[in-house]
Amino acid sequence: MINDLHWYMLPRFRKKGYLSKSLKSTILPYLFYEREEQEISIDIKKIGERNYYSSKRVAELLGFKKIETGQQKEFFILLNPHCS
């Protein structure tokens, strides 16, 4: 799980922009000190339809691009903007 990125927000903090802001300003820049890319997967079967669409929206707002679609699961990648 060294390269995995997981996120979870308590229900009372959802839909307030906290996750997107934290990922964009702190978490992703920190990860990109040592990485050229970050991959994620979003699995509707594991997190449910509502959380699936919310997570997908967060990923897309942060610039993650879909690279593969599996059964009930989508894979996304974000490239380090500081690497050529």
Sequence and secondary structure as in RCSB ss.txt:
>XXXX:A:sequence
MINDLHWYMLPRFRKKGYLSKSLKSTILPYLFYEREEQEISIDIKKIGERNYYSSKRVAELLGFKKIETGQQKEF
FILLNPHCS
>XXXX:A:secstr
 TT       GGGTTSSHHHHHIIIIIHHHHTTT SEEEEEEEHHHH HHHHHHHHHHHHHTT EEEEEETTEEE
EEEE TT  
